[in-house]
Amino acid sequence: MQYVCEAPKGRTWFRMETEAEAAEESRLMRHAVERHFVMTQRRARNSYVQGPGLERDIGLKAHIARTMPVFLTLRAPDGAGLVTAMLPPGGKPLADFPVIIVGPENADPYADHADAIEALGRHYGVQLLRARCYPYAQK
């Protein structure tokens, strides 16, 4: 995992970089982030245009990181999983991209972690409002 930013109360946001990290997040948080990670990673890999000869895969890792959504986890100081987030590629706003932010078992994370979610939004320069980011909110 890659460190992203600090949040209030000693919590920390990390970016998931591997399928194994996404699998562990799914297990820990009891939701399907692994399935979404694998699907979007495959889509990014399939969109890569290989270079010539021996250099054909030199830019693959960077292409995947640049084109697939950003998967993040908020961790407590003791390492406990608190929130999982999926932001657009590069964390930059995309009008039609479904930002998803959930707690364990897809519970609403905003009641306990709105300040940490706001810190993540500040880091990326986006507003992560509950009405747009929590897919199970009553409309």
C-alpha positions in Angstrom: 0.0 0.0 0.0 1.1 3.5 -0.6 0.7 6.3 2.0 -1.7 9.0 0.7 -2.5 11.4 3.6 -3.2 11.8 7.3 -6.7 12.2 8.7 -7.8 13.6 12.1 -7.6 11.3 15.2 -4.5 9.5 14.0 -6.2 7.8 11.0 -4.4 7.4 7.7 -5.4 7.0 4.1 -3.5 4.5 2.0 -3.8 3.6 -1.7 -4.2 -0.1 -2.6 -1.8 -1.0 -5.4 -2.2 -4.7 -5.8 -4.8 -7.4 -6.2 -3.6 -9.0 -2.9 -4.2 -5.7 -1.0 -7.7 -5.4 -2.5 -8.4 -9.0 -1.5 -7.3 -8.3 2.1 -9.5 -5.1 2.1 -12.5 -7.2 1.0 -11.8 -9.7 3.7 -11.2 -7.2 6.4 -14.2 -4.9 5.5 -16.5 -7.7 4.3 -17.4 -6.2 0.9 -16.6 -6.6 -2.8 -13.8 -4.0 -3.4 -11.6 -6.8 -4.7 -14.0 -7.6 -7.5 -14.1 -3.9 -8.6 -10.3 -3.6 -8.3 -9.7 -6.7 -10.5 -12.3 -5.7 -13.1 -11.0 -2.1 -13.5 -7.3 -3.3 -13.5 -8.1 -5.7 -16.2 -9.9 -3.0 -18.2 -6.8 -0.7 -17.8 -4.4 -3.5 -18.8 -6.5 -4.2 -21.9 -6.4 -0.6 -23.0 -2.6 -0.4 -23.0 -0.9 0.0 -26.3 2.3 -2.0 -26.3 5.6 -0.4 -27.5 7.9 -2.1 -30.0 10.0 -5.2 -29.3 11.6 -5.7 -25.9 10.2 -2.4 -24.7 6.6 -3.4 -25.2 5.6 -3.4 -21.5 7.8 -0.7 -20.1 4.9 1.7 -19.6 2.3 -0.8 -18.5 2.5 -0.2 -14.8 2.3 3.5 -15.2 -0.5 3.2 -17.6 -2.5 1.1 -15.2 -1.9 3.5 -12.3 -2.9 6.4 -14.5 -6.1 5.0 -16.0 -7.7 2.8 -13.4 -9.7 4.2 -10.4 -7.9 5.0 -7.2 -8.8 2.5 -4.5 -8.1 3.7 -1.0 -8.5 2.5 2.6 -8.7 4.5 5.8 -6.9 2.8 8.7 -7.1 3.4 12.4 -3.8 3.9 14.3 -3.9 0.2 15.2 -4.3 -0.8 11.5 -8.1 -1.6 11.7 -10.0 -1.0 8.5 -12.5 1.8 8.7 -13.5 3.1 5.2 -12.9 2.0 1.6 -13.1 4.5 -1.2 -13.0 4.4 -5.0 -12.1 7.7 -6.7 -11.7 8.5 -10.4 -8.3 7.8 -12.1 -5.8 10.2 -10.6 -8.3 11.2 -8.0 -9.5 14.0 -10.3 -13.3 14.7 -10.7 -15.1 13.1 -13.6 -18.7 14.0 -14.0 -19.9 10.5 -14.9 -17.6 8.5 -12.6 -19.4 6.9 -9.7 -17.3 7.7 -6.6 -17.9 5.1 -3.9 -17.2 5.4 -0.2 -18.3 2.7 2.2 -17.6 1.3 5.6 -17.5 -2.3 6.8 -20.2 -4.4 5.1 -21.0 -1.4 2.9 -22.3 0.6 6.0 -22.4 4.4 5.9 -19.0 5.7 6.9 -20.0 9.3 7.1 -21.4 9.2 10.7 -18.1 8.3 12.2 -15.5 9.3 9.6 -16.8 12.4 7.7 -13.8 14.4 8.9 -11.4 11.8 7.5 -13.3 11.7 4.2 -13.2 15.5 4.1 -9.4 15.2 4.6 -9.1 12.8 1.6 -11.2 15.2 -0.5 -8.9 18.1 0.4 -5.9 16.0 -0.5 -7.3 15.3 -4.0 -9.0 18.7 -4.4 -12.5 17.2 -4.7 -15.7 17.3 -2.6 -16.7 13.9 -1.4 -20.3 14.5 -0.3 -22.3 11.7 1.2 -25.2 12.2 -1.2 -22.9 11.5 -4.2 -20.4 9.1 -2.8 -22.3 6.7 -0.5 -24.3 4.6 -3.0 -26.8 3.3 -0.4 -27.9 6.7 0.9 -31.7 7.3 1.1 -32.5 9.7 -1.7 
